[in-house]
Amino acid sequence: MAASPPISRSLEFLPEPGTEVRQLFILLHGVGGLPDNLLPLAEAVRAAFPAAAVLIPEGFEPFDGGGAGRQWFSVRGVSEENRPERVARAMPPLEAYVRQAQARFGLLQSDTALAGFSQGAIMALELVQAHDGMAGRVIAFSGRYAQLPKTAPMYTTLHLLHGADDTVMHVSHIQAAQARLDELHGDATIDIATHVGHELHPALIQRAIVRLQTCVPLRSWEAALGLNQTPPDGATLH
């Protein structure tokens, strides 16, 4: 039996009355954060996709670093060795939340996009790593993988966005992720903003919207051209 998502406060933005919901965006905040932190991203998504439902759940655990914030998993004593296990333990309730939201709006996994900042980006990336295609898109701001993937998702397009001056999650982590995804023939884009630190910067939000509006998934190219063919320049079309 699938896990039930824990009771959690969330912000919800739905289309205008009478508008059919066609897309689902689920936004995941960073460690110690709250749904309100992602309001600028939610507003940009709503403006670009007026038929989308935008949900911002709070982390399923209280932040153990103090204050009123929330977390998806604890970062106390976190290391390269124990991070994957912590993420794996935090995954079932998030999976249940996403599935419940898809059922609520009657939308397919391909109609779903996950966007996360920092720890929320880790959760989004690792969710589609564990459940390929649970979302058609993942937008990862200032994040990383818990561990570099051994396979690339076949049914999810990944958009990686990072600040070059990030001192919390160094840009080298996401550059290594992009290199690995390229090796694995994954469908991913990467955008690095100069003079930007560990923040949900307006320039990165704007770039994410452009990616969502203009990027043709690699799997669509392959379906149209034949499984063994690639775009004319031999690269993913973005």
NUVOGU-389301 format. One record per residue (C-alpha): residue in one letter; x, y, z. Coordinates in pm, 1 decimal, always signed. Example, Ala and Ser with C-alpha at 12.3 -4.5 7.8 and 13.67 -1.06 7.14 Angstrom:
% NUVOGU-389301
ATOM aa       c1       c2       c3
ATOM  A  +1230.0   -450.0   +780.0
ATOM  S  +1367.0   -106.0   +714.0
END
This chain:
% NUVOGU-389301
ATOM aa       c1       c2       c3
ATOM  M     +0.0     +0.0     +0.0
ATOM  A   +131.1   +343.9    -92.9
ATOM  A   +220.0   +580.5   +186.4
ATOM  S    -14.8   +865.0   +270.9
ATOM  P   +131.1  +1213.9   +264.5
ATOM  P   +157.8  +1369.2   +609.8
ATOM  I    -76.9  +1651.4   +695.3
ATOM  S   +109.6  +1960.5   +585.4
ATOM  R    +31.7  +2326.8   +536.3
ATOM  S    +63.5  +2438.8   +176.9
ATOM  L     -0.3  +2735.3    -45.7
ATOM  E   -218.8  +2674.7   -348.9
ATOM  F   -277.6  +2886.5   -656.1
ATOM  L   -544.2  +2764.6   -897.5
ATOM  P   -651.5  +2898.8  -1238.5
ATOM  E   -935.2  +3145.1  -1274.1
ATOM  P  -1281.7  +2991.9  -1218.5
ATOM  G  -1401.8  +2816.9  -1532.4
ATOM  T  -1046.7  +2749.2  -1653.8
ATOM  E   -956.4  +2383.7  -1695.5
ATOM  V   -643.3  +2283.7  -1504.1
ATOM  R   -393.2  +2160.7  -1761.7
ATOM  Q    -61.6  +2159.5  -1576.5
ATOM  L    +48.9  +2089.8  -1222.7
ATOM  F   +349.8  +2260.8  -1066.2
ATOM  I   +472.2  +2147.2   -725.1
ATOM  L   +733.8  +2375.8   -569.9
ATOM  L   +965.5  +2257.2   -291.1
ATOM  H  +1141.9  +2503.6    -60.9
ATOM  G  +1488.7  +2476.6    +90.9
ATOM  V  +1593.8  +2354.0   +434.7
ATOM  G  +1466.9  +2576.3   +713.3
ATOM  G  +1235.2  +2750.5   +469.1
ATOM  L   +861.8  +2795.0   +424.9
ATOM  P   +624.8  +2797.5   +126.4
ATOM  D   +624.0  +3178.7   +127.6
ATOM  N   +989.4  +3172.1    +19.6
ATOM  L   +880.7  +3045.8   -322.7
ATOM  L   +616.3  +3309.2   -394.4
ATOM  P   +829.1  +3486.0   -662.0
ATOM  L   +864.2  +3157.0   -849.5
ATOM  A   +493.4  +3080.2   -809.5
ATOM  E   +400.0  +3421.5   -947.8
ATOM  A   +625.4  +3373.1  -1250.8
ATOM  V   +479.8  +3027.9  -1318.0
ATOM  R   +122.4  +3157.2  -1288.6
ATOM  A   +192.0  +3439.5  -1531.5
ATOM  A   +348.5  +3205.2  -1786.9
ATOM  F   +104.9  +2915.5  -1740.6
ATOM  P   -239.4  +3054.8  -1647.3
ATOM  A   -401.8  +2709.3  -1674.6
ATOM  A   -165.7  +2558.6  -1415.7
ATOM  A   -232.4  +2461.8  -1056.2
ATOM  V    +64.4  +2565.0   -841.3
ATOM  L   +109.5  +2391.3   -506.2
ATOM  I   +376.1  +2477.8   -249.8
ATOM  P   +379.7  +2227.3    +36.5
ATOM  E   +580.9  +2289.0   +349.4
ATOM  G   +854.8  +2043.4   +435.8
ATOM  F   +714.0  +1741.0   +613.3
ATOM  E   +943.9  +1780.9   +916.4
ATOM  P  +1004.5  +2076.0  +1152.7
ATOM  F  +1345.6  +2231.5  +1092.8
ATOM  D  +1577.2  +2091.3  +1359.3
ATOM  G  +1802.0  +2394.2  +1337.4
ATOM  G  +1555.6  +2613.6  +1523.9
ATOM  G  +1292.2  +2865.4  +1420.6
ATOM  A   +960.3  +2815.3  +1244.8
ATOM  G  +1102.0  +2669.9   +922.5
ATOM  R  +1058.8  +2321.6   +781.0
ATOM  Q  +1282.8  +2060.5   +622.7
ATOM  W  +1258.2  +1753.5   +402.5
ATOM  F  +1543.5  +1583.5   +586.3
ATOM  S  +1788.2  +1679.7   +858.3
ATOM  V  +2122.7  +1829.0   +767.8
ATOM  R  +2266.8  +1781.8  +1116.9
ATOM  G  +2583.6  +1582.7  +1068.1
ATOM  V  +2505.0  +1531.9   +700.7
ATOM  S  +2785.0  +1391.1   +486.2
ATOM  E  +2842.7  +1258.2   +137.1
ATOM  E  +2806.3   +908.5   +283.1
ATOM  N  +2480.1   +949.4   +475.6
ATOM  R  +2297.0  +1198.3   +253.3
ATOM  P  +2154.6   +935.0    +11.8
ATOM  E  +1999.6   +737.4   +298.7
ATOM  R  +1840.6  +1048.4   +447.8
ATOM  V  +1693.4  +1145.4   +112.3
ATOM  A  +1561.3   +792.6    +55.9
ATOM  R  +1384.8   +796.5   +394.4
ATOM  A  +1222.0  +1131.2   +311.1
ATOM  M  +1103.1  +1020.0    -32.8
ATOM  P   +785.6   +810.0    +29.8
ATOM  P   +571.3  +1092.5   +173.0
ATOM  L   +673.2  +1324.2   -111.7
ATOM  E   +591.3  +1056.6   -367.0
ATOM  A   +250.0  +1013.6   -203.2
ATOM  Y   +189.3  +1390.6   -205.9
ATOM  V   +269.2  +1418.2   -577.8
ATOM  R    +51.5  +1120.1   -669.4
ATOM  Q   -237.0  +1255.8   -462.3
ATOM  A   -211.7  +1596.0   -633.8
ATOM  Q   -207.4  +1435.0   -978.6
ATOM  A   -516.6  +1231.8   -892.3
ATOM  R   -692.0  +1536.6   -748.3
ATOM  F   -660.7  +1731.6  -1072.6
ATOM  G   -686.7  +1432.1  -1304.3
ATOM  L   -350.4  +1506.4  -1462.3
ATOM  L    -87.1  +1277.4  -1605.4
ATOM  Q   +266.6  +1256.5  -1476.4
ATOM  S   +377.6  +1417.5  -1803.2
ATOM  D   +160.3  +1720.2  -1715.0
ATOM  T   +346.9  +1764.4  -1386.4
ATOM  A   +653.5  +1976.6  -1314.5
ATOM  L   +853.9  +1970.1   -992.4
ATOM  A  +1059.9  +2274.6   -902.3
ATOM  G  +1283.9  +2287.9   -599.2
ATOM  F  +1529.5  +2523.4   -437.5
ATOM  S  +1837.1  +2390.7   -253.1
ATOM  Q  +1719.8  +2092.2    -43.7
ATOM  G  +1393.7  +2102.0   -237.6
ATOM  A  +1594.7  +2064.2   -559.0
ATOM  I  +1766.0  +1755.4   -416.5
ATOM  M  +1424.7  +1604.7   -341.2
ATOM  A  +1289.1  +1683.0   -687.6
ATOM  L  +1591.4  +1539.2   -867.7
ATOM  E  +1600.0  +1225.9   -655.3
ATOM  L  +1224.2  +1168.8   -680.3
ATOM  V  +1236.6  +1130.8  -1058.8
ATOM  Q  +1557.0   +931.2  -1022.6
ATOM  A  +1368.7   +682.9   -804.8
ATOM  H  +1044.4   +705.4  -1005.7
ATOM  D  +1129.4   +786.9  -1366.5
ATOM  G   +861.8   +995.7  -1532.1
ATOM  M   +673.7  +1088.5  -1214.8
ATOM  A   +706.7  +1440.6  -1351.9
ATOM  G   +762.3  +1550.6  -1707.8
ATOM  R   +995.2  +1828.6  -1594.2
ATOM  V  +1217.4  +1903.1  -1298.7
ATOM  I  +1351.6  +2253.6  -1238.4
ATOM  A  +1636.6  +2240.2   -986.6
ATOM  F  +1754.2  +2573.2   -844.7
ATOM  S  +2080.3  +2579.0   -645.9
ATOM  G  +2066.9  +2205.5   -587.1
ATOM  R  +2253.6  +1881.8   -647.1
ATOM  Y  +2203.0  +1506.3   -644.4
ATOM  A  +2238.8  +1317.5   -319.2
ATOM  Q  +2477.2  +1105.5   -525.4
ATOM  L  +2554.6  +1121.9   -894.7
ATOM  P  +2308.2   +908.8  -1092.7
ATOM  K  +2400.9   +573.4  -1244.9
ATOM  T  +2118.8   +602.4  -1499.1
ATOM  A  +1938.6   +900.2  -1647.9
ATOM  P  +1559.2   +941.8  -1639.0
ATOM  M  +1406.0   +848.9  -1974.0
ATOM  Y  +1077.7  +1033.3  -1930.1
ATOM  T  +1177.2  +1350.3  -1745.8
ATOM  T  +1348.4  +1663.3  -1876.6
ATOM  L  +1577.9  +1821.4  -1618.3
ATOM  H  +1654.9  +2193.6  -1600.7
ATOM  L  +1950.0  +2274.8  -1373.1
ATOM  L  +1994.1  +2638.9  -1264.6
ATOM  H  +2265.2  +2765.0  -1033.4
ATOM  G  +2453.3  +3071.3   -917.8
ATOM  A  +2823.1  +3078.5  -1002.4
ATOM  D  +2904.2  +3228.1   -661.2
ATOM  D  +2701.1  +2977.5   -454.2
ATOM  T  +2896.4  +2900.6   -136.6
ATOM  V  +2632.4  +2667.8    +13.8
ATOM  M  +2605.4  +2420.4   -274.1
ATOM  H  +2906.8  +2479.9   -492.0
ATOM  V  +2836.3  +2504.4   -862.4
ATOM  S  +3078.8  +2217.5   -924.2
ATOM  H  +2816.1  +1973.8   -791.2
ATOM  I  +2563.5  +2062.8  -1058.5
ATOM  Q  +2829.8  +2081.1  -1329.0
ATOM  A  +2932.8  +1727.0  -1237.1
ATOM  A  +2566.2  +1624.1  -1252.9
ATOM  Q  +2526.2  +1770.9  -1600.5
ATOM  A  +2842.2  +1596.3  -1719.3
ATOM  R  +2715.5  +1263.5  -1585.0
ATOM  L  +2373.5  +1312.4  -1743.2
ATOM  D  +2540.3  +1388.2  -2075.9
ATOM  E  +2736.8  +1063.5  -2048.2
ATOM  L  +2413.4   +875.8  -1977.6
ATOM  H  +2227.0  +1039.4  -2268.0
ATOM  G  +1999.7  +1220.5  -2025.8
ATOM  D  +1772.5  +1507.6  -2124.9
ATOM  A  +1903.4  +1802.8  -1925.9
ATOM  T  +1989.1  +2170.7  -1958.2
ATOM  I  +2214.9  +2377.8  -1736.1
ATOM  D  +2220.9  +2753.1  -1678.3
ATOM  I  +2473.9  +2921.9  -1449.0
ATOM  A  +2427.5  +3286.1  -1353.5
ATOM  T  +2737.4  +3494.5  -1286.9
ATOM  H  +2757.2  +3702.0   -967.5
ATOM  V  +2468.5  +3503.7   -813.5
ATOM  G  +2495.8  +3313.1   -486.8
ATOM  H  +2269.7  +3063.7   -310.3
ATOM  E  +1941.0  +3233.9   -386.2
ATOM  L  +1628.8  +3209.0   -595.6
ATOM  H  +1748.5  +3495.6   -811.8
ATOM  P  +1506.1  +3665.2  -1055.8
ATOM  A  +1745.9  +3595.5  -1343.5
ATOM  L  +1732.1  +3222.7  -1271.0
ATOM  I  +1352.3  +3228.5  -1240.5
ATOM  Q  +1324.4  +3406.6  -1574.0
ATOM  R  +1559.6  +3157.2  -1736.3
ATOM  A  +1360.1  +2864.6  -1596.7
ATOM  I  +1041.5  +3000.6  -1752.5
ATOM  V  +1216.9  +3033.0  -2088.8
ATOM  R  +1336.8  +2672.9  -2062.5
ATOM  L   +986.1  +2551.6  -1979.9
ATOM  Q   +834.4  +2741.8  -2269.9
ATOM  T  +1091.0  +2662.8  -2539.0
ATOM  C  +1272.1  +2337.3  -2459.9
ATOM  V  +1160.8  +2043.2  -2674.4
ATOM  P  +1214.4  +1720.1  -2476.8
ATOM  L  +1474.1  +1491.3  -2629.2
ATOM  R  +1228.2  +1200.4  -2617.5
ATOM  S   +994.8  +1397.1  -2846.6
ATOM  W  +1273.2  +1437.2  -3100.0
ATOM  E  +1353.3  +1069.8  -3084.6
ATOM  A   +989.6   +970.4  -3122.2
ATOM  A   +956.4  +1191.2  -3430.6
ATOM  L  +1288.9  +1102.9  -3592.9
ATOM  G  +1343.2   +742.5  -3485.1
ATOM  L  +1495.8   +607.4  -3166.6
ATOM  N  +1854.9   +606.5  -3292.4
ATOM  Q  +1854.2   +952.4  -3444.3
ATOM  T  +1950.9  +1279.8  -3284.4
ATOM  P  +1896.0  +1644.0  -3376.7
ATOM  P  +2106.8  +1766.8  -3670.5
ATOM  D  +2394.2  +1898.9  -3457.6
ATOM  G  +2411.8  +1576.8  -3255.4
ATOM  A  +2305.7  +1748.0  -2933.0
ATOM  T  +1988.3  +1774.8  -2733.3
ATOM  L  +1764.8  +2048.9  -2870.8
ATOM  H  +1720.4  +2326.7  -2615.7
END
